[in-house]
């Protein structure tokens, strides 16, 4: 490769692999708001990333997982070797394949846990082998190329899920399962359902039971959980859309924009317009 080079392979604008190889630490091209599922593997490099307004410092050999809609900005970055996998829902649907790969809520669509993992040397060998096979398949135009590419992507994610579960083991108990079910329900309905009771009814338990399960896990209160997700979406819309505060309030299920403004200001210590101006 050249002193500074980025090679990109693409399949029908729905799946791509970019390979970064810089002789010296450089800055990669990034999109601020994600419009697809994205995996960054920074094999050699360091920096500070902001994902949904949370700061994450890293140094060599780290994988980041970003879902559509998330806000991604770079504070600092010096990258030598990196890979970027990007895929649309029509190429590989996280929800449909969750039973096979179990990455939904583990790697993607989970704004409540750390969005990165650090593979060990053995895992690095596996991931590199999968990427080699993926690159070889990109360079061909054989029968069933879509199926082969999807298969290699699935293998890469299965390997990543195993790394995360080994590094950050999760408890397989009723509290953990309920927390995941609750968080997925919130992710799907936070624009229309704002009360703990609404979600408790769908889970078939009482609001008090939900609160007790959250308390056992050491999580925030269910009501705060819902509010935080609404506020995160409000921040995203304020920065990356041209919608007025009133329009954003209505989109997030508030009939009274003044109440939404008070809620936002109390939580962030800035009015929606002040927050928008700051960014």
C-alpha positions, 0 to 999 in steps of 0.5 A: 500500500501507499504511505497513506491509503484507504481501500474500499470494497462495496457490495450493491451499496448495502455492505462495504469494507474499508481498510486503512493503512497509514504509515503514520498516525492519521485521521480516518473519514467518518460520518457524524450521524450513523445511517447504517450499522457500523463496526470499527476495528482500530487494530493500531491507533489511539484516540478519543471518540464521542458516541451519543455524547459519551467520551471513550478513550482507546489505544490499539486493538479495539472494536466499536459497534455503532447503530443507525441514528447514533451520534459519533464525533472524534475528539482526537485520532491517530490511526495506523491500521483499521477496518470499517464494516458497514451494512444496511438492514436490507443486507443483514437484519439484526433483529431477524438474525438475533437468534442465530448471532445474538448480537442485538442488544449485545453489540448493537442497539444497546446504548446503555453499555460500553460500545467497544470490546478489546479482543485478545491475541487469539481472537485477533487471529480469528478476526483477521482470518475472517476479514481475509476471506471477506476480502477475497470474496469481495474481489470475486463475482461468483454465484451466491456472492451475497450469501457468502458475504453475509456468512462472513459478516455473521462469523465476524459478529459471532466472534465479537459476541463471544469476545464481549461475553468473555470479557464482560460476562452477563448474568443469565437470571430473571433480572437480566432478562427483564432488563433486556426486554424492558430496554428493547421495548423502550427502544421501540416505543419511547416516542409514544410510551413515557410511563413505567406502567405502559411498559410493565403492562406489556411485560405482564408484571407490575411497575413495582416489580420492574423497579425491584428488578432494576434495583437488584441490578444496580440500574437507574430507576425505570422512569429515569431509564425512559427519560434518558432515552427520550433526552438522548433522541432529543439531543440527536434531533436538535443537532442533526435535524432542522426541526424546531423545538416544538416539532421535536417535542411533538415527535417525541410524544409531548403535547405540550412543548413548554413541558418538554423544554422544562424537562430538557432544561432541568436534565441538561442545565441548558435549554434546547436552543442553548444545547443546539447552539453549543454544538 
